[in-house]
Amino acid sequence: MKRMVMVAMAMGLVLAVASPAAEQARGAAAANPVLVLETSRGTIQIELLRGDAPKTVDYIIALVKKNFYRGLRFHRVERTLVQIGDPNSRNVTRRNLWGQTGTTPTVGVLETSKRASHLRGAVGLAHAGTAKNASSQFYIMKAASPGLDGDFTVFGRVTSGMAVVDALKFEDVLKQATIK
């Protein structure tokens, strides 16, 4: 390291050395699992924020490993978000029930963080009324909505595929969800 500094100084270069805290933060971010959604319109990659929402991330990962999300449809598509996760959405004859059910047991907790906000690309856990009822349904923000902060758990952020999110239509199918 000392020799690199000397060579860098001789060449007029600035050598940036990361602090141990910065290295630890980078390592923690690298350790976050990535949720890969293969949709009928393309692939979306989501970094799961285990440090901000550990129970929620573990819950979603368990569902992915059981292939729960495979074949579900995006049952809510609005200007500000898209949503998926209702098991009824596999059956188009039950369209009138889409968005009303999820899995049991529920996550059972609201996990909020000042670092995880409802910005474009944020991924949050949907619920009807109380976070304790949140389960398999999640949404991806297409536009910022800070009014949702504190009431819904943000557990991920899109790292690639926002153009796919923007292109999603009502009834588009999620072909496969995997964790990498």
Order of alpha helices (4+ residues) and beta strands (2+ residues): alpha-alpha-beta-beta-alpha-beta-beta-beta-beta-beta-alpha-beta
